[in-house]
Amino acid sequence: MRKQTKITLDEKEMPRQWYNIAADLPGTMNPPLGPDGNPIGPEMLAPVFPMNLIEQEVSQERWIDIPEKVLEMLYLWRPTPLVRAYNLEKALGTPARIYYKNESVSPAGSHKPNTAVAQAYYNKEFGIKKLTTETGAGQWGSALAFATSLLGMECKVFMVRVSFDQKPFRKMMMRTWGANCIASPSMETQAGRDILEKYPDTPGSLGIAISEAIEAAVTDKTGQTRYSLGSVLNHVILHQTIIGLETKKQLAKIDEKKVDVVIGCAGGGSNFAGLAFPFVLDKINGAEIDVVAVEPASCPTLTRAPFAYDHGDVAKMTPLMAMHTLGHNFIPPPIHAGGLRYHGISPLISHAVNHDLIRPEAIHQMECYDAAVKFARTEGIIPAPETSHAIASAIREANKAKEEGKEKVIVFNFSGHGLMDLVGYDKFFNGELSDHSLPEEDLAKFTEILKGYPVPTR
Ligand SMILES: Cc1ncc(COP(=O)(O)O)c(C=O)c1O
């Protein structure tokens, strides 16, 4: 008998705690380092983040309560549905059962509001009135604009130039929610002016936009502005674990006992880790699960970049973090998956990859668009270009299951819709897109900058 297509939860069934994987990862994490090469203390982050979020950043507690006010904001769109992709399965002729967690139903259209509402809440509790941030494709900027509008706070977003030009509707969304969005690099910060002087035609990068947003926060003399990051950091990933925790409850509801493959696309790593970390916990406890982080072949952070200490931004304003990194000066080719172009990745994910708990995979953009179109024409939703990487990997796994004649269970994170990204689809249909591998000599050139930095242990 055909089971339910959409597996939903009541609001009262939504998880009341986030899961912190720092409590369970094997080995010892390399600590963030200050400019002198020594581990930083929480007080060094205080000009940038409020202390209540810094406490979460360094916490070793396995479970952290979600405040009631955050739950109330999350109820606007959560719990999100887990959907059985019956039509896609049929089109592929696979014996695999494919499920996707639909995070595109949030007001901003992606998983990003899960942490945006939490971060805005903790900042407001701490007395902060304004948040600054960067955004790549515009998903994160619009998520924070939405969250700050709910809480009556100000918001300023530095948007990577290439996306600012390619995606005008995202900045209109931010404006509608009351935020101020400008192109980065900009003339408003020293970091922006320095870059523009050297490279007036730069397409920008997340690393540059982060420098600008941090500078704008720490130079506000009122002390009432802080910076907010949409991925990479431990507290961001913590807030996203509601995705995987809900998914487990939903699978239990339909008596799906064993998951074989868990997949997410990985930029800074937050949607991937949000779905995957609760399953990685099962893996640490002995379950056999293939946990796959998918990145673009043109920005191969986990698959080809060294594990090293590096800054999170171009102007070196962030502490040194131990992560896989293409080097903080990395300027990625302007492929359309703007949210997957970051030079580094979450240190928690890097650590888990080093301990073989996660398998990284790189896929080219044409295969991803092909998969996205297949998905749109079977399941209906038009995926964000970032999300298409997870779909392409799920299709690879479903085809493998077909070859092997195995009834595998595949779960992937549908991190966002692509309704603001249709220009990319148009280019795909017009034959204007192609694949791009990062040449070995470019990788060597960008990572040269890491020489002389402290070396993390694996
Ligand atoms: C829809 C969508 N998916 C994925 C990502 C990648 O970010 P992360 O790796 O933090 O989930 C982004 C980033 O902008 C995004 O907008």
The ligand as a Gaussian input file, in Angstrom:
#p B3LYP/6-31G(d) Opt

LIG

0 1
 C       19.247000      27.424000      -0.440000
 C       20.622000      27.348000       0.110000
 N       21.162000      26.141000       0.351000
 C       22.403000      26.018000       0.834000
 C       23.194000      27.117000       1.104000
 C       24.589000      26.913000       1.596000
 O       24.792000      27.340000       2.887000
 P       25.045000      26.321000       4.055000
 O       26.135000      25.409000       3.605000
 O       25.415000      27.121000       5.232000
 O       23.767000      25.598000       4.274000
 C       22.686000      28.399000       0.886000
 C       23.512000      29.592000       1.185000
 O       23.236000      30.690000       0.858000
 C       21.373000      28.507000       0.379000
 O       20.841000      29.708000       0.144000

